[in-house]
Amino acid sequence: MDFNGLEPTDLVDVRCINVEFLEYLAAAQGETLRHELPLRLRPVVAALTGRQIQRLADVPFLLLTLHETDAAYWSRILEELPAHDLFAPGHAALDPLGRIAAAALGFQWQLARKNLYAARLIGGGSLGWCEQLASCTLLRVLQCAAEQPGLVAPRLATHEVFWTRLLGAGLSSTTEVRRAAHLSALQIMLSPLGVSREQRWRSAACYTSVPRLELRGRRVRGEDG
């Protein structure tokens, strides 16, 4: 089956969202979210420099999750959240994390509408979730982002191999090393959901090859990790 490749502009948007999320996660206001990460990695995240954030933000997927794999969570939101005028007077302004949620969910929404494969690759959601999101109106998407607490979390927060790779080789000043670590993390993210977490950790540690991403008009090939 043929798939449309990722547009370079898609990865630019991913990078911008990742920068905003990482800056929030590393700051004092991100302490609650940092506590979802493995204990030994929390101070590493809190100590990220601006340059390291820029390097890590280059991963070809969103470093935050919107519970894309939890069908029950999204069915409940879309069925139970009452519709109303998002721009009515007195409606509370979005806080920083709410703005990140709105940007990430809005981006995934427009991507799912034009390229389901790209939306699944960048966000890790199922085909059903992408189709469900694409069927919503933009105002409904923004309402979900504004009114659903706990929508944003670090992706695979408890997966120590995933975050160790990102916060180790994924911060390298050597482009080839950094790119290989980023693509290896992508491979972990896209591993079959039916495999247990412990099995994924063991197998991820042994990966020696990384996937190839195809952009519209050019290809990007990772080095062996």
HELIX and SHEET records of a PDB file:
HELIX    1   1 PRO A    8  ALA A   26  1                                  19    
HELIX    2   2 ALA A   28  GLY A   30  5                                   3    
HELIX    3   3 GLU A   31  ARG A   34  1                                   4    
HELIX    4   4 LEU A   39  LEU A   41  5                                   3    
HELIX    5   5 ARG A   42  ALA A   46  1                                   5    
HELIX    6   6 GLY A   50  LEU A   56  1                                   7    
HELIX    7   7 ALA A   71  GLU A   80  1                                  10    
HELIX    8   8 PRO A   96  LYS A  114  1                                  19    
HELIX    9   9 LEU A  116  GLY A  123  1                                   8    
HELIX   10  10 LEU A  127  ALA A  134  1                                   8    
HELIX   11  11 LEU A  138  GLU A  147  1                                  10    
HELIX   12  12 GLU A  160  LEU A  167  1                                   8    
HELIX   13  13 ALA A  169  LEU A  171  5                                   3    
HELIX   14  14 THR A  175  MET A  189  1                                  15    
HELIX   15  15 ARG A  197  ALA A  205  1                                   9    
SHEET    1   A 2 LEU A  64  THR A  65  0                                        
SHEET    2   A 2 ALA A 153  PRO A 154 -1                                        
SHEET    1   B 2 ARG A 212  LEU A 215  0                                        
SHEET    2   B 2 ARG A 218  ARG A 221 -1                                        
END                                                                             
